[in-house]
């Protein structure tokens, strides 16, 4: 029988923060994939190389980790005061599933650069030299992100001396502002930052136990627990958890029950179809540890240590959206994150993760008894790795 030839689609492979993904302009996608649905999902899966029962994504652009199994679709925005609409797809590695339920904070750092280079930002708004402010509508969660992209000679400046732990080489700094980062979508609290109405809940997880948890919708829905309560120190590196099937199963069970408590799903059985959110992170007071690259981090250099799970595995550094959740929770006195950092009021926090440290700022206030955060701020970097066309079999979508 005849086989469909490959088609080629304009695409750009980019690093943003500690993640990599394939970026598309909506207008460049095959027509059936320009709308949400099965055709779009099938195309994204084939581009990345999923589902792959071998877990390697050899026949696609994915890198077989949650940080490198990602796609982005951008379009010129028709929303007032916005330049570009940004849609993120987290592609499952071993199953035929694309999760559109949340944002990628790391790849957010690359959105402004891609939008400028891709003609999605009005030329009149791009300075010859200086900083271009790109207002991004994050379509997955309905939030605004402001990217401050350095410009030299009318072009995006990608090289520089900004160092980001988890990324080997320095690059130009991109400052990101996540405006009103609390998730207004789902949850028992009707869109509140703390969906249960509590800063700390007692989370009962069958087979594991009952322990304190901070459940927060900010940046990305996140379940925070104390490392000591689940048998860890908070200084673990990837292999300590990712090579332990029992640990991975425990975290997934915890995530499923936390998702139900947050109102994100109705039953734990639904968690498998919502892999990207919520995240699970465990925290502990600041302590000395050695990073995955062998660098020593001193307790005096950080406020606390945090480890986070992404797509069922311990993340090699920290997801950008989880960093927003960390910064936001740290700014609210009484959360587990705030208490691990020493308690009290704070407008910024520096935490240790498996690859090093990261600083994120957030200012919290109470309005009518509910906590609000106007914005969270952090710096990342981004770089185009390859541009041209990605090829997929013609029947992929």
Secondary structure, DSSP 8 states (H G I E B T S, - for coil): -----EEEEEEEEEEETTEEEEEEEGGGS-GGGGSSSHHHHHHHHHHHT-S-TTSS-TTSS--SSGGGSEEEEEEE--STT-SEEEEEEEE-SSSS-EE-SS--HHHHHHHHHHHHHTT-S-GGGS-SSEEEEEEEEETTTTEEEEEEEEEETTEE----SB--TT-SS-B--EEEEEET-B--SSSTTSS-SSTTS-SSEEEEETTTEEEEEEEEEBSSEEEEEEGGGGT--S---HHHHHT-HHHHHHHHHHHHHHHHHHTS-SSGGGGGG--SSSEEEEEEE---EE-TTS-EE-GGG-SEEEEEEETTEE-SS--HHHHHHHHHHHTSTTSHHHHHTTSS--SEEEEEETTEEEEEEEEEEEETTEEEEEEEEEEE-EEEEEEEEEEEETT--
